[in-house]
């Protein structure tokens, strides 16, 4: 999963309803190949 998604989930620890909605609708897709598969660790952009 990408870094930005995990940071947002960590910030919603105290709000379980909003966290569940975030996980349902905004989860990043695990891609087997393509441009969106490899992301930069520092800035989360395409490599």
PDB file with one MODEL, atoms N, CA, C and O in Angstrom:
MODEL        1
ATOM      1  N   UNK A   1       0.833  -1.184   0.000  1.00  0.00           N
ATOM      2  CA  UNK A   1       0.000   0.000   0.000  1.00  0.00           C
ATOM      3  C   UNK A   1       0.871   1.237   0.000  1.00  0.00           C
ATOM      4  O   UNK A   1       2.048   1.190   0.357  1.00  0.00           O
ATOM      5  N   UNK A   2       0.278   2.340  -0.404  1.00  0.00           N
ATOM      6  CA  UNK A   2       1.107   3.520  -0.475  1.00  0.00           C
ATOM      7  C   UNK A   2       1.193   4.243   0.857  1.00  0.00           C
ATOM      8  O   UNK A   2       0.368   4.061   1.752  1.00  0.00           O
ATOM      9  N   UNK A   3       2.207   5.055   0.949  1.00  0.00           N
ATOM     10  CA  UNK A   3       2.537   5.729   2.193  1.00  0.00           C
ATOM     11  C   UNK A   3       1.478   6.727   2.626  1.00  0.00           C
ATOM     12  O   UNK A   3       1.150   6.795   3.811  1.00  0.00           O
ATOM     13  N   UNK A   4       0.937   7.504   1.697  1.00  0.00           N
ATOM     14  CA  UNK A   4      -0.046   8.535   2.038  1.00  0.00           C
ATOM     15  C   UNK A   4      -1.308   7.903   2.627  1.00  0.00           C
ATOM     16  O   UNK A   4      -1.884   8.432   3.578  1.00  0.00           O
ATOM     17  N   UNK A   5      -1.729   6.789   2.072  1.00  0.00           N
ATOM     18  CA  UNK A   5      -2.914   6.091   2.568  1.00  0.00           C
ATOM     19  C   UNK A   5      -2.708   5.637   4.011  1.00  0.00           C
ATOM     20  O   UNK A   5      -3.606   5.776   4.841  1.00  0.00           O
ATOM     21  N   UNK A   6      -1.537   5.099   4.308  1.00  0.00           N
ATOM     22  CA  UNK A   6      -1.248   4.630   5.662  1.00  0.00           C
ATOM     23  C   UNK A   6      -1.180   5.782   6.652  1.00  0.00           C
ATOM     24  O   UNK A   6      -1.613   5.636   7.795  1.00  0.00           O
ATOM     25  N   UNK A   7      -0.643   6.928   6.234  1.00  0.00           N
ATOM     26  CA  UNK A   7      -0.581   8.088   7.123  1.00  0.00           C
ATOM     27  C   UNK A   7      -1.979   8.588   7.459  1.00  0.00           C
ATOM     28  O   UNK A   7      -2.246   8.953   8.604  1.00  0.00           O
ATOM     29  N   UNK A   8      -2.868   8.608   6.482  1.00  0.00           N
ATOM     30  CA  UNK A   8      -4.236   9.064   6.738  1.00  0.00           C
ATOM     31  C   UNK A   8      -4.947   8.083   7.665  1.00  0.00           C
ATOM     32  O   UNK A   8      -5.676   8.502   8.564  1.00  0.00           O
ATOM     33  N   UNK A   9      -4.743   6.792   7.459  1.00  0.00           N
ATOM     34  CA  UNK A   9      -5.363   5.802   8.343  1.00  0.00           C
ATOM     35  C   UNK A   9      -4.869   5.960   9.777  1.00  0.00           C
ATOM     36  O   UNK A   9      -5.652   5.832  10.718  1.00  0.00           O
ATOM     37  N   UNK A  10      -3.586   6.235   9.951  1.00  0.00           N
ATOM     38  CA  UNK A  10      -3.052   6.439  11.296  1.00  0.00           C
ATOM     39  C   UNK A  10      -3.666   7.667  11.959  1.00  0.00           C
ATOM     40  O   UNK A  10      -3.880   7.673  13.171  1.00  0.00           O
ATOM     41  N   UNK A  11      -3.949   8.701  11.182  1.00  0.00           N
ATOM     42  CA  UNK A  11      -4.537   9.906  11.756  1.00  0.00           C
ATOM     43  C   UNK A  11      -6.003   9.700  12.137  1.00  0.00           C
ATOM     44  O   UNK A  11      -6.545  10.460  12.938  1.00  0.00           O
ATOM     45  N   UNK A  12      -6.646   8.680  11.570  1.00  0.00           N
ATOM     46  CA  UNK A  12      -8.051   8.404  11.868  1.00  0.00           C
ATOM     47  C   UNK A  12      -8.232   7.283  12.892  1.00  0.00           C
ATOM     48  O   UNK A  12      -9.310   6.696  12.980  1.00  0.00           O
ATOM     49  N   UNK A  13      -7.202   6.986  13.656  1.00  0.00           N
ATOM     50  CA  UNK A  13      -7.279   5.914  14.658  1.00  0.00           C
ATOM     51  C   UNK A  13      -8.407   6.152  15.656  1.00  0.00           C
ATOM     52  O   UNK A  13      -9.094   5.209  16.050  1.00  0.00           O
ATOM     53  N   UNK A  14      -8.603   7.413  16.071  1.00  0.00           N
ATOM     54  CA  UNK A  14      -9.594   7.712  17.111  1.00  0.00           C
ATOM     55  C   UNK A  14     -11.000   7.878  16.552  1.00  0.00           C
ATOM     56  O   UNK A  14     -11.941   8.095  17.317  1.00  0.00           O
ATOM     57  N   UNK A  15     -11.165   7.781  15.232  1.00  0.00           N
ATOM     58  CA  UNK A  15     -12.476   7.944  14.607  1.00  0.00           C
ATOM     59  C   UNK A  15     -12.810   6.688  13.795  1.00  0.00           C
ATOM     60  O   UNK A  15     -12.581   6.660  12.586  1.00  0.00           O
ATOM     61  N   UNK A  16     -13.348   5.653  14.444  1.00  0.00           N
ATOM     62  CA  UNK A  16     -13.545   4.369  13.762  1.00  0.00           C
ATOM     63  C   UNK A  16     -14.536   4.409  12.604  1.00  0.00           C
ATOM     64  O   UNK A  16     -14.360   3.671  11.635  1.00  0.00           O
ATOM     65  N   UNK A  17     -15.563   5.238  12.669  1.00  0.00           N
ATOM     66  CA  UNK A  17     -16.551   5.291  11.591  1.00  0.00           C
ATOM     67  C   UNK A  17     -15.932   5.909  10.343  1.00  0.00           C
ATOM     68  O   UNK A  17     -16.099   5.390   9.239  1.00  0.00           O
ATOM     69  N   UNK A  18     -15.220   7.014  10.519  1.00  0.00           N
ATOM     70  CA  UNK A  18     -14.568   7.661   9.375  1.00  0.00           C
ATOM     71  C   UNK A  18     -13.459   6.782   8.814  1.00  0.00           C
ATOM     72  O   UNK A  18     -13.235   6.757   7.604  1.00  0.00           O
ATOM     73  N   UNK A  19     -12.763   6.057   9.695  1.00  0.00           N
ATOM     74  CA  UNK A  19     -11.690   5.166   9.258  1.00  0.00           C
ATOM     75  C   UNK A  19     -12.255   4.015   8.409  1.00  0.00           C
ATOM     76  O   UNK A  19     -11.673   3.653   7.386  1.00  0.00           O
ATOM     77  N   UNK A  20     -13.374   3.451   8.831  1.00  0.00           N
ATOM     78  CA  UNK A  20     -13.993   2.357   8.071  1.00  0.00           C
ATOM     79  C   UNK A  20     -14.453   2.841   6.702  1.00  0.00           C
ATOM     80  O   UNK A  20     -14.305   2.128   5.709  1.00  0.00           O
ATOM     81  N   UNK A  21     -15.007   4.041   6.641  1.00  0.00           N
ATOM     82  CA  UNK A  21     -15.455   4.598   5.366  1.00  0.00           C
ATOM     83  C   UNK A  21     -14.255   4.870   4.453  1.00  0.00           C
ATOM     84  O   UNK A  21     -14.314   4.631   3.247  1.00  0.00           O
ATOM     85  N   UNK A  22     -13.179   5.366   5.041  1.00  0.00           N
ATOM     86  CA  UNK A  22     -11.948   5.615   4.280  1.00  0.00           C
ATOM     87  C   UNK A  22     -11.417   4.300   3.696  1.00  0.00           C
ATOM     88  O   UNK A  22     -11.020   4.250   2.532  1.00  0.00           O
ATOM     89  N   UNK A  23     -11.413   3.255   4.496  1.00  0.00           N
ATOM     90  CA  UNK A  23     -10.908   1.967   4.038  1.00  0.00           C
ATOM     91  C   UNK A  23     -11.798   1.375   2.947  1.00  0.00           C
ATOM     92  O   UNK A  23     -11.304   0.687   2.054  1.00  0.00           O
ATOM     93  N   UNK A  24     -13.091   1.633   3.010  1.00  0.00           N
ATOM     94  CA  UNK A  24     -14.009   1.070   2.032  1.00  0.00           C
ATOM     95  C   UNK A  24     -13.894   1.764   0.673  1.00  0.00           C
ATOM     96  O   UNK A  24     -13.866   1.100  -0.363  1.00  0.00           O
ATOM     97  N   UNK A  25     -13.828   3.082   0.677  1.00  0.00           N
ATOM     98  CA  UNK A  25     -13.922   3.822  -0.580  1.00  0.00           C
ATOM     99  C   UNK A  25     -12.591   4.328  -1.136  1.00  0.00           C
ATOM    100  O   UNK A  25     -12.491   4.552  -2.342  1.00  0.00           O
ATOM    101  N   UNK A  26     -11.573   4.514  -0.308  1.00  0.00           N
ATOM    102  CA  UNK A  26     -10.344   5.163  -0.763  1.00  0.00           C
ATOM    103  C   UNK A  26      -9.115   4.267  -0.736  1.00  0.00           C
ATOM    104  O   UNK A  26      -7.991   4.760  -0.842  1.00  0.00           O
ATOM    105  N   UNK A  27      -9.306   2.975  -0.597  1.00  0.00           N
ATOM    106  CA  UNK A  27      -8.160   2.075  -0.531  1.00  0.00           C
ATOM    107  C   UNK A  27      -7.436   2.027  -1.877  1.00  0.00           C
ATOM    108  O   UNK A  27      -8.062   1.921  -2.931  1.00  0.00           O
ATOM    109  N   UNK A  28      -6.120   2.106  -1.818  1.00  0.00           N
ATOM    110  CA  UNK A  28      -5.315   2.032  -3.032  1.00  0.00           C
ATOM    111  C   UNK A  28      -5.348   0.602  -3.564  1.00  0.00           C
ATOM    112  O   UNK A  28      -5.303  -0.352  -2.788  1.00  0.00           O
ATOM    113  N   UNK A  29      -5.425   0.454  -4.870  1.00  0.00           N
ATOM    114  CA  UNK A  29      -5.475  -0.865  -5.475  1.00  0.00           C
ATOM    115  C   UNK A  29      -4.077  -1.454  -5.569  1.00  0.00           C
ATOM    116  O   UNK A  29      -3.118  -0.749  -5.883  1.00  0.00           O
ATOM    117  N   UNK A  30      -3.966  -2.745  -5.295  1.00  0.00           N
ATOM    118  CA  UNK A  30      -2.699  -3.449  -5.496  1.00  0.00           C
ATOM    119  C   UNK A  30      -2.607  -3.814  -6.964  1.00  0.00           C
ATOM    120  O   UNK A  30      -3.402  -4.612  -7.460  1.00  0.00           O
ATOM    121  N   UNK A  31      -1.647  -3.238  -7.659  1.00  0.00           N
ATOM    122  CA  UNK A  31      -1.538  -3.414  -9.096  1.00  0.00           C
ATOM    123  C   UNK A  31      -0.448  -4.429  -9.439  1.00  0.00           C
ATOM    124  O   UNK A  31       0.659  -4.345  -8.908  1.00  0.00           O
ATOM    125  N   UNK A  32      -0.748  -5.390 -10.324  1.00  0.00           N
ATOM    126  CA  UNK A  32       0.267  -6.383 -10.695  1.00  0.00           C
ATOM    127  C   UNK A  32       1.345  -5.809 -11.613  1.00  0.00           C
ATOM    128  O   UNK A  32       2.483  -6.278 -11.597  1.00  0.00           O
ATOM    129  N   UNK A  33       0.997  -4.796 -12.414  1.00  0.00           N
ATOM    130  CA  UNK A  33       1.967  -4.183 -13.321  1.00  0.00           C
ATOM    131  C   UNK A  33       1.437  -2.819 -13.733  1.00  0.00           C
ATOM    132  O   UNK A  33       0.291  -2.480 -13.434  1.00  0.00           O
ATOM    133  N   UNK A  34       2.253  -2.045 -14.409  1.00  0.00           N
ATOM    134  CA  UNK A  34       1.831  -0.738 -14.896  1.00  0.00           C
ATOM    135  C   UNK A  34       2.539   0.400 -14.193  1.00  0.00           C
ATOM    136  O   UNK A  34       3.373   0.187 -13.312  1.00  0.00           O
ATOM    137  N   UNK A  35       2.192   1.619 -14.600  1.00  0.00           N
ATOM    138  CA  UNK A  35       2.861   2.807 -14.101  1.00  0.00           C
ATOM    139  C   UNK A  35       2.622   3.023 -12.611  1.00  0.00           C
ATOM    140  O   UNK A  35       3.530   3.456 -11.901  1.00  0.00           O
ATOM    141  N   UNK A  36       1.441   2.734 -12.133  1.00  0.00           N
ATOM    142  CA  UNK A  36       1.105   2.984 -10.737  1.00  0.00           C
ATOM    143  C   UNK A  36       1.630   1.952  -9.767  1.00  0.00           C
ATOM    144  O   UNK A  36       1.403   2.072  -8.563  1.00  0.00           O
ATOM    145  N   UNK A  37       2.330   0.932 -10.259  1.00  0.00           N
ATOM    146  CA  UNK A  37       2.820  -0.116  -9.366  1.00  0.00           C
ATOM    147  C   UNK A  37       3.980   0.360  -8.510  1.00  0.00           C
ATOM    148  O   UNK A  37       3.961   0.189  -7.292  1.00  0.00           O
ATOM    149  N   UNK A  38       4.982   0.953  -9.127  1.00  0.00           N
ATOM    150  CA  UNK A  38       6.168   1.389  -8.396  1.00  0.00           C
ATOM    151  C   UNK A  38       6.052   2.864  -8.049  1.00  0.00           C
ATOM    152  O   UNK A  38       5.906   3.714  -8.928  1.00  0.00           O
ATOM    153  N   UNK A  39       6.118   3.153  -6.760  1.00  0.00           N
ATOM    154  CA  UNK A  39       6.036   4.523  -6.289  1.00  0.00           C
ATOM    155  C   UNK A  39       7.312   4.875  -5.531  1.00  0.00           C
ATOM    156  O   UNK A  39       7.942   4.011  -4.921  1.00  0.00           O
ATOM    157  N   UNK A  40       7.677   6.125  -5.575  1.00  0.00           N
ATOM    158  CA  UNK A  40       8.834   6.615  -4.823  1.00  0.00           C
ATOM    159  C   UNK A  40       8.508   6.566  -3.341  1.00  0.00           C
ATOM    160  O   UNK A  40       7.407   6.942  -2.938  1.00  0.00           O
ATOM    161  N   UNK A  41       9.442   6.111  -2.530  1.00  0.00           N
ATOM    162  CA  UNK A  41       9.216   5.987  -1.101  1.00  0.00           C
ATOM    163  C   UNK A  41       9.114   7.363  -0.447  1.00  0.00           C
ATOM    164  O   UNK A  41       8.319   7.558   0.473  1.00  0.00           O
ATOM    165  N   UNK A  42       9.916   8.315  -0.918  1.00  0.00           N
ATOM    166  CA  UNK A  42       9.952   9.639  -0.295  1.00  0.00           C
ATOM    167  C   UNK A  42       8.763  10.518  -0.681  1.00  0.00           C
ATOM    168  O   UNK A  42       8.127  11.119   0.185  1.00  0.00           O
ATOM    169  N   UNK A  43       8.462  10.595  -1.981  1.00  0.00           N
ATOM    170  CA  UNK A  43       7.453  11.560  -2.429  1.00  0.00           C
ATOM    171  C   UNK A  43       6.177  10.899  -2.950  1.00  0.00           C
ATOM    172  O   UNK A  43       5.207  11.604  -3.229  1.00  0.00           O
ATOM    173  N   UNK A  44       6.144   9.580  -3.090  1.00  0.00           N
ATOM    174  CA  UNK A  44       4.966   8.819  -3.513  1.00  0.00           C
ATOM    175  C   UNK A  44       4.571   9.087  -4.964  1.00  0.00           C
ATOM    176  O   UNK A  44       3.408   8.917  -5.327  1.00  0.00           O
ATOM    177  N   UNK A  45       5.514   9.500  -5.785  1.00  0.00           N
ATOM    178  CA  UNK A  45       5.249   9.714  -7.207  1.00  0.00           C
ATOM    179  C   UNK A  45       5.738   8.505  -8.004  1.00  0.00           C
ATOM    180  O   UNK A  45       6.405   7.623  -7.461  1.00  0.00           O
ATOM    181  N   UNK A  46       5.401   8.471  -9.293  1.00  0.00           N
ATOM    182  CA  UNK A  46       5.842   7.375 -10.171  1.00  0.00           C
ATOM    183  C   UNK A  46       7.362   7.394 -10.290  1.00  0.00           C
ATOM    184  O   UNK A  46       7.987   8.455 -10.299  1.00  0.00           O
ATOM    185  N   UNK A  47       7.930   6.226 -10.379  1.00  0.00           N
ATOM    186  CA  UNK A  47       9.378   6.142 -10.612  1.00  0.00           C
ATOM    187  C   UNK A  47       9.657   5.878 -12.051  1.00  0.00           C
ATOM    188  O   UNK A  47      10.818   5.773 -12.446  1.00  0.00           O
TER     189      UNK A  47
ENDMDL
END
